Amino acid sequence: MDAAASFAETSGELTHSFRRRCQAMAKQQKTRFYIISRCLNMLLCWHAHAVSD
């Protein structure tokens, strides 16, 4: 019975670790998307102002 309890703890830790890695990857992708969207926004605004000059 100790082996089963030990396995449950290990699989729980693996699930927690996997969840943490997924959350970290999602946060990183969200950050990248934010940076890219800000850069595109700046480029589009710059282009709009440069054309009117």
Helices and strands as residue ranges (DSSP letters): H 2-52
